[in-house]
């Protein structure tokens, strides 16, 4: 037995790729030349993670426009004035708005996974966007000839296909990014919106077998963009009992940036059920300070006082730079934090008498 450790998903893009994205958007670089640079960044990401001793790799989302909008790339039935997500430092992100149906993914996550698997024989994890996040695309005033009910049916079908494609392609784990979970309690403190989100996600998860759900997970955090969050002030005690209703085998929970992690760990312990594993965040991607392996070790040991080690794992609080234009965290800083997580987790396992 040991303590498992996995990344969340995003890794900051190299400066050459960031510059290429700008040039491509301005028409000064072809799509083919951009793809070549994305492929090179993917290969480099996988190689550097392997060199750090990561047992599970990710492609770093080097080719995704963002962790949210990748299925929409090239979709023409969108307007730019969708839901606005405010962050604590005052900046915002805005989702697109769907203007017509039927809703279909233009890009599936298995595309990125298959590209990653060309570069490595190690286990690769694939992140996908939760259907609850994409449900925010549908406008409050509706769409003529395309009801919300029909949209949600199409969305569930597309989300299932996105997940199943990754499982079939050989993903070690498929992780649903559910960052809107905590935010939903800020938008609707009654919890009704969160209930709707959980129900929609479970509607999709119900389509998978118990064995398949053991390879599925869900990630929650208060957002992480340009060194800011959107919902860190929302009490985890209001979220976690509903989050753990999701029918997956793995939960990835931001924890390192919490003011009172022991309190959160006690809530998690109350929600544990047989057959699930909780990966707790032990590094903070939006903190420029790199944690030491010893600091990570101590965080893991604190978690082990609440969570049995056979149900415990470690991760980063969130993806690093999950939007392609976020340059607030350097690539080297991200890899240094990941190295500390891997080494610190191993030190904690040794302290606990594990292999």
C-alpha positions as CSV (number, residue, x, y, z in Angstrom):
1,X,0.0,0.0,0.0
2,X,1.1,3.5,-0.7
3,X,-0.4,7.0,-1.0
4,X,-1.5,7.8,-4.5
5,X,-0.7,11.2,-6.0
6,X,-2.1,12.7,-9.2
7,X,-2.1,16.2,-10.9
8,X,-5.4,18.0,-11.7
9,X,-4.9,18.9,-15.3
10,X,-3.5,22.2,-16.5
11,X,0.2,23.2,-16.7
12,X,1.2,26.7,-17.7
13,X,2.0,26.9,-21.5
14,X,5.6,27.8,-22.5
15,X,6.1,31.4,-23.7
16,X,6.6,30.2,-27.3
17,X,3.1,28.7,-27.2
18,X,1.5,31.7,-25.5
19,X,3.0,33.9,-28.3
20,X,1.8,31.5,-30.9
21,X,-1.7,31.6,-29.6
22,X,-1.7,35.4,-30.0
23,X,-0.3,35.2,-33.5
24,X,-2.8,32.6,-34.6
25,X,-5.7,34.7,-33.2
26,X,-4.4,37.7,-35.2
27,X,-4.0,35.6,-38.4
28,X,-0.2,35.7,-38.4
29,X,0.3,32.0,-37.7
30,X,-1.4,29.1,-39.4
31,X,-3.5,26.5,-37.6
32,X,-1.0,23.8,-38.7
33,X,2.0,25.7,-37.2
34,X,0.1,26.3,-34.0
35,X,-0.8,22.6,-33.7
36,X,2.9,21.7,-34.1
37,X,3.8,23.9,-31.2
38,X,1.0,22.5,-29.1
39,X,2.2,19.0,-29.8
40,X,5.7,19.9,-28.8
41,X,4.5,21.5,-25.6
42,X,2.4,18.4,-24.8
43,X,5.4,16.1,-25.3
44,X,7.6,18.3,-23.2
45,X,4.9,18.4,-20.4
46,X,4.6,14.6,-20.3
47,X,8.4,14.1,-20.3
48,X,9.0,16.6,-17.5
49,X,6.2,15.1,-15.3
50,X,7.8,11.6,-15.9
51,X,11.2,12.9,-14.9
52,X,9.7,14.2,-11.6
53,X,8.6,10.7,-10.8
54,X,4.8,11.3,-11.3
55,X,3.1,7.9,-11.3
56,X,0.2,9.4,-13.3
57,X,0.7,12.0,-16.1
58,X,-1.4,14.7,-17.8
59,X,-0.9,16.5,-21.0
60,X,-1.1,19.9,-19.2
61,X,-4.0,20.9,-21.5
62,X,-1.5,22.5,-23.8
63,X,-3.9,22.3,-26.8
64,X,-7.1,23.3,-25.0
65,X,-8.3,26.9,-25.2
66,X,-9.5,26.4,-21.6
67,X,-10.6,23.6,-19.4
68,X,-14.2,24.8,-19.8
69,X,-14.6,25.7,-23.5
70,X,-12.7,23.0,-25.4
71,X,-15.9,21.2,-26.6
72,X,-17.1,24.5,-28.2
73,X,-14.1,25.3,-30.4
74,X,-15.5,26.0,-33.9
75,X,-19.2,25.9,-32.8
76,X,-21.0,28.6,-34.7
77,X,-24.2,28.8,-32.6
78,X,-22.7,30.9,-29.9
79,X,-22.8,34.5,-28.8
80,X,-20.2,36.2,-26.6
81,X,-22.6,37.5,-23.9
82,X,-23.1,34.5,-21.6
83,X,-22.8,34.1,-17.9
84,X,-20.1,36.2,-16.2
85,X,-17.9,34.8,-13.5
86,X,-16.4,37.4,-11.1
87,X,-13.1,36.8,-9.3
88,X,-12.0,38.2,-6.0
89,X,-9.4,40.5,-7.5
90,X,-12.1,42.2,-9.7
91,X,-11.4,40.5,-13.1
92,X,-14.0,38.4,-14.8
93,X,-14.4,35.5,-17.2
94,X,-17.4,35.3,-19.5
95,X,-18.9,32.1,-20.9
96,X,-20.5,32.1,-24.4
97,X,-24.3,31.9,-24.8
98,X,-25.9,29.2,-26.9
99,X,-28.1,30.7,-29.7
100,X,-29.5,27.6,-31.4
101,X,-29.9,23.9,-31.1
102,X,-29.2,21.1,-31.2
103,X,-26.2,21.3,-28.9
104,X,-23.3,19.2,-30.0
105,X,-19.6,19.0,-28.9
106,X,-17.3,20.1,-31.7
107,X,-14.2,18.7,-29.9
108,X,-14.1,15.7,-27.6
109,X,-11.4,15.2,-24.9
110,X,-10.3,11.9,-26.3
111,X,-8.7,13.9,-29.1
112,X,-6.2,15.3,-26.5
113,X,-5.8,12.0,-24.8
114,X,-4.9,10.0,-27.9
115,X,-2.3,12.7,-28.8
116,X,-0.8,12.4,-25.3
117,X,-0.7,8.6,-25.4
118,X,1.5,8.8,-28.6
119,X,4.2,10.3,-26.4
120,X,4.2,8.0,-23.4
121,X,3.5,4.5,-22.1
122,X,2.8,5.7,-18.6
123,X,-0.8,6.1,-17.2
124,X,-2.4,9.3,-18.4
125,X,-5.3,11.0,-16.7
126,X,-7.8,13.0,-18.8
127,X,-9.9,15.9,-17.5
128,X,-13.3,16.7,-19.0
129,X,-15.7,19.6,-18.2
130,X,-18.7,18.6,-16.1
131,X,-22.0,18.9,-17.9
132,X,-23.2,21.2,-15.1
133,X,-20.7,23.9,-16.2
134,X,-21.9,23.7,-19.8
135,X,-25.5,23.9,-18.7
136,X,-24.8,27.6,-18.0
137,X,-24.6,28.1,-21.8
138,X,-28.4,28.0,-22.2
139,X,-29.9,31.5,-21.9
140,X,-32.4,32.4,-19.2
141,X,-34.9,33.6,-21.8
142,X,-34.8,30.4,-23.8
143,X,-34.2,29.6,-27.4
144,X,-37.0,29.5,-30.0
145,X,-37.7,26.0,-31.1
146,X,-35.2,24.5,-28.7
147,X,-36.4,24.0,-25.1
148,X,-34.1,23.8,-22.1
149,X,-35.4,20.2,-21.6
150,X,-34.1,19.3,-25.0
151,X,-30.9,21.1,-24.5
152,X,-30.2,19.2,-21.2
153,X,-31.0,15.9,-22.9
154,X,-28.5,16.7,-25.7
155,X,-25.9,17.9,-23.2
156,X,-26.2,14.7,-21.1
157,X,-25.7,12.6,-24.3
158,X,-22.7,14.6,-25.3
159,X,-21.1,14.6,-21.8
160,X,-21.5,10.8,-21.7
161,X,-19.9,10.4,-25.1
162,X,-17.0,12.7,-24.0
163,X,-16.3,10.6,-20.9
164,X,-16.8,7.2,-22.6
165,X,-14.5,8.2,-25.4
166,X,-11.7,8.8,-22.9
167,X,-12.3,5.6,-21.1
168,X,-12.3,3.6,-24.3
169,X,-9.1,5.4,-25.5
170,X,-7.3,4.2,-22.4
171,X,-7.5,7.0,-19.8
172,X,-6.2,5.9,-16.4
173,X,-8.8,8.1,-14.8
174,X,-11.3,10.6,-16.2
175,X,-11.8,13.6,-14.0
176,X,-14.9,15.9,-14.2
177,X,-13.9,19.5,-13.5
178,X,-16.7,20.8,-11.3
179,X,-15.3,24.2,-10.2
180,X,-18.8,25.8,-10.5
181,X,-20.0,23.7,-7.5
182,X,-18.6,26.0,-4.9
183,X,-19.5,29.1,-7.0
184,X,-23.1,27.9,-7.2
185,X,-23.5,28.5,-3.5
186,X,-22.4,32.1,-3.9
187,X,-24.8,32.6,-6.8
188,X,-27.7,30.8,-4.9
189,X,-27.1,30.3,-1.2
190,X,-30.3,28.2,-0.9
191,X,-28.4,25.3,-2.5
192,X,-31.0,24.8,-5.2
193,X,-28.6,25.5,-8.1
194,X,-26.1,23.1,-6.6
195,X,-28.8,20.4,-6.3
196,X,-29.6,20.9,-9.9
197,X,-25.9,20.6,-10.9
198,X,-25.4,17.4,-8.8
199,X,-28.6,15.9,-10.3
200,X,-27.5,16.6,-13.9
201,X,-24.0,15.2,-13.3
202,X,-25.4,12.1,-11.7
203,X,-27.8,11.7,-14.6
204,X,-24.7,11.3,-16.8
205,X,-22.7,9.2,-14.2
206,X,-25.7,6.8,-13.9
207,X,-25.0,5.6,-17.4
208,X,-21.7,4.0,-16.4
209,X,-21.1,0.7,-14.6
210,X,-19.7,0.5,-11.1
211,X,-16.4,-0.7,-12.6
212,X,-16.3,2.3,-14.9
213,X,-17.2,4.8,-12.1
214,X,-14.2,3.5,-10.2
215,X,-12.1,5.2,-13.0
216,X,-14.1,8.4,-12.8
217,X,-13.5,11.3,-10.5
218,X,-14.7,14.9,-9.8
219,X,-12.6,17.9,-8.9
220,X,-13.8,20.8,-6.8
221,X,-12.0,24.1,-6.0
222,X,-12.9,27.8,-5.6
223,X,-11.5,28.6,-9.0
224,X,-7.9,29.6,-9.9
225,X,-7.3,32.2,-12.5
226,X,-4.7,35.0,-12.6
227,X,-3.8,34.3,-9.0
228,X,-7.4,34.8,-7.8
229,X,-10.4,32.7,-6.9
230,X,-14.1,33.1,-7.3
231,X,-15.6,31.4,-4.3
232,X,-13.0,30.8,-1.6
233,X,-15.3,32.6,0.9
234,X,-18.0,30.0,0.5
235,X,-18.1,27.5,3.4
236,X,-17.0,24.0,2.4
237,X,-19.3,22.6,5.0
238,X,-22.2,23.7,2.8
239,X,-20.7,22.1,-0.4
240,X,-19.1,18.8,0.6
241,X,-22.1,16.8,1.8
242,X,-23.7,17.4,-1.6
243,X,-20.5,16.9,-3.6
244,X,-20.1,13.5,-2.1
245,X,-23.4,12.4,-3.5
246,X,-21.8,12.2,-6.9
247,X,-21.4,8.7,-8.2
248,X,-17.7,8.5,-8.8
249,X,-14.8,6.6,-7.2
250,X,-12.4,9.6,-6.8
251,X,-12.8,13.1,-5.3
252,X,-10.1,15.8,-5.9
253,X,-10.6,18.4,-3.2
254,X,-8.7,21.7,-2.9
255,X,-7.4,22.0,0.6
256,X,-3.9,23.7,0.8
257,X,-5.3,27.2,0.4
258,X,-8.0,26.7,3.1
259,X,-7.8,28.7,6.2
260,X,-8.8,25.8,8.4
261,X,-7.9,22.5,6.7
262,X,-8.5,20.4,9.8
263,X,-12.1,21.6,9.9
264,X,-12.5,20.7,6.2
265,X,-10.9,17.3,6.8
266,X,-13.4,16.5,9.5
267,X,-16.2,17.3,7.1
268,X,-14.7,15.0,4.5
269,X,-14.3,12.2,7.1
270,X,-18.0,12.4,7.8
271,X,-18.8,11.9,4.1
272,X,-16.5,9.0,3.5
273,X,-18.1,5.8,2.1
274,X,-16.5,2.5,1.1
275,X,-14.9,2.3,-2.3
276,X,-14.0,6.0,-2.8
277,X,-10.7,7.8,-2.6
278,X,-10.2,11.4,-1.7
279,X,-7.2,13.3,-3.2
280,X,-6.5,16.3,-1.0
281,X,-4.8,19.4,-2.3
282,X,-1.3,19.8,-0.8
283,X,0.0,22.6,-3.0
284,X,-1.5,25.9,-3.9
285,X,-1.2,26.8,-7.6
286,X,-1.9,30.5,-7.2
287,X,0.6,31.0,-4.4
288,X,3.9,32.0,-6.0
289,X,5.8,30.4,-3.0
290,X,6.9,26.8,-3.7
291,X,6.0,24.5,-0.9
292,X,8.8,22.4,0.5
293,X,8.5,18.6,0.5
294,X,8.5,18.7,4.3
295,X,5.5,21.0,4.2
296,X,3.7,18.7,1.9
297,X,4.6,15.7,4.1
298,X,3.0,17.4,7.1
299,X,-0.1,18.2,5.2
300,X,-0.5,14.6,4.1
301,X,0.1,13.4,7.7
302,X,-2.6,15.8,8.9
303,X,-5.0,14.4,6.3
304,X,-4.2,10.8,7.4
305,X,-5.5,11.6,10.9
306,X,-8.9,12.0,9.3
307,X,-8.9,9.8,6.2
308,X,-7.8,6.1,6.2
309,X,-4.7,5.8,4.1
310,X,-6.3,3.3,1.8
311,X,-8.8,6.0,0.8
312,X,-6.3,8.9,0.7
313,X,-4.4,10.5,-2.1
314,X,-2.8,13.8,-2.8
315,X,-3.1,16.4,-5.6
316,X,-2.7,20.1,-6.4
317,X,-5.5,22.4,-5.3
318,X,-6.3,23.2,-8.9
319,X,-4.9,23.1,-12.3
320,X,-2.1,25.6,-13.1
321,X,-3.2,28.4,-15.5
322,X,-6.4,26.6,-16.6
323,X,-7.1,29.4,-19.2
324,X,-4.7,29.5,-22.1
325,X,-4.0,33.2,-21.7
326,X,-3.2,33.0,-17.9
327,X,0.5,33.7,-17.5
328,X,0.4,34.5,-13.8
329,X,2.2,31.3,-12.8
330,X,5.4,30.2,-14.6
331,X,5.9,26.8,-16.0
332,X,9.0,26.2,-13.8
333,X,7.1,27.2,-10.7
334,X,4.3,24.7,-11.5
335,X,6.8,21.8,-12.0
336,X,8.6,22.8,-8.8
337,X,5.4,22.6,-6.9
338,X,4.5,19.2,-8.5
339,X,8.0,17.9,-7.5
340,X,7.4,18.9,-3.9
341,X,4.0,17.1,-4.0
342,X,5.5,13.9,-5.3
343,X,8.4,13.9,-2.9
344,X,6.4,15.1,0.1
345,X,3.8,12.4,-0.5
346,X,6.5,9.7,-0.6
347,X,8.0,11.1,2.6
348,X,4.5,10.9,4.3
349,X,4.0,7.3,3.1
350,X,7.4,6.4,4.6
351,X,6.5,8.1,7.9
352,X,3.3,6.1,8.0
353,X,5.2,2.8,7.4
354,X,3.9,2.4,3.8
355,X,5.9,1.5,0.8
